[in-house]
Amino acid sequence: MQAKNAFLGHYRLRVTYRAGIATRERILDATRSLLAEGGLEMTTVKAICDLAEIRPGSFYNLFPSKEEVVLTVVREAIGAVDPGGPDSSETVADLVQAYVRFVTSEPVIARVYLIVAVTGGLTDRTIGKRLLRHHQSRVERFRQAILRETGGSARRAEEKAEQLVATLTGFAMHAVLNPDFDLPKQAERLLEH
């Protein structure tokens, strides 16, 4: 009897886990669709729940806020075009190209990321800390690539990495605001310096 109860308990956990994964995917899919259709303004928790055909309680069991689900969608979009990790042998050019690929292949998500970074990052400490960690991680990857390619001092590599990330962020902002801005060309020129 005890073995049967243990089996049933394990089975229920697996079913609940699978249901949670499916609900999470429906939430993420709904968020992507809403962002693509109407941007951040139309992407409300209610709209996400309606499109995903779930109740708000299910949403809040998986995500504490709209901003968190949006940042999850952004993180996944970045990961899709930037699969390298901090321990890989990526070059500065690889990192710049991944940044450009993200902005050019996911313009809606790039726009949303910039909006959340500016508005949410300044008004919500949790989101601000998460965005700062992402920035620091990106700078660290550039720093490591610079050190692998040029050697030199760690301090100088970090300064150069901060400058590159800041410049790319400015380029991304320009590209989001002006569709005629040639981000790939500007990024290529950045690599020449």
C-alpha positions, 0 to 999 in steps of 0.5 A, spaced: 500 500 500 505 504 501 509 503 495 502 504 491 501 511 494 508 513 493 507 511 486 501 515 485 504 521 489 510 521 484 505 520 478 501 526 480 507 530 481 509 529 474 502 530 471 502 537 475 509 538 472 508 537 465 501 541 466 505 547 469 510 546 463 505 547 458 501 553 461 508 556 462 509 555 454 502 558 453 503 564 457 510 565 453 507 564 446 501 569 448 506 574 450 510 573 444 504 574 440 501 580 443 508 583 443 508 582 436 501 585 435 501 591 439 507 592 443 508 592 450 502 597 451 497 591 449 501 586 453 497 586 459 496 580 464 489 580 462 490 579 455 496 574 456 491 570 460 485 571 455 490 569 449 493 563 453 486 561 456 488 561 463 486 564 469 490 569 472 492 565 478 495 560 473 499 566 471 502 568 477 504 561 480 509 562 474 511 569 473 510 574 479 509 580 474 508 582 466 515 585 466 518 578 468 514 574 463 516 579 458 524 579 460 523 571 459 521 572 452 527 577 451 532 572 454 529 567 450 530 571 443 537 573 445 539 566 446 536 564 440 541 568 436 546 568 441 547 561 443 555 562 446 556 562 453 561 566 457 566 560 457 566 559 449 572 561 445 567 567 442 571 573 439 569 580 439 566 580 432 562 574 434 559 578 440 558 584 436 554 580 430 550 576 435 548 583 438 546 585 431 542 579 429 538 580 435 536 587 434 535 585 426 532 579 427 527 580 433 526 588 432 519 588 436 523 584 442 529 589 441 524 595 442 521 591 448 527 590 451 529 597 451 523 600 453 523 595 459 530 597 460 529 604 461 522 604 464 522 598 468 529 598 470 528 605 473 522 604 477 522 597 479 528 595 483 528 587 482 527 588 474 533 594 475 537 588 478 536 583 473 537 588 467 544 590 470 546 583 471 545 582 464 549 588 462 554 586 467 554 579 464 555 581 457 560 586 459 564 580 462 563 576 455 566 582 451 572 583 456 574 575 456 574 576 448 578 582 448 583 579 453 583 572 449 584 577 442 589 582 445 592 580 452 593 587 455 590 589 462 584 586 465 582 593 467 583 596 460 579 590 457 573 592 461 573 599 459 573 597 452 568 592 453 563 597 457 565 602 451 563 596 446 556 594 450 554 602 451 556 603 443 552 597 441 546 599 446 546 606 443 546 603 436 540 598 438 536 605 440 538 608 434 536 602 429 529 601 433 527 609 432 530 609 425 528 603 421 533 607 415 539 606 420 544 601 418 546 597 424 550 592 421 554 597 417 555 601 423 557 595 427 562 593 422 565 600 423 565 599 430 570 593 429 575 596 425 576 601 431 
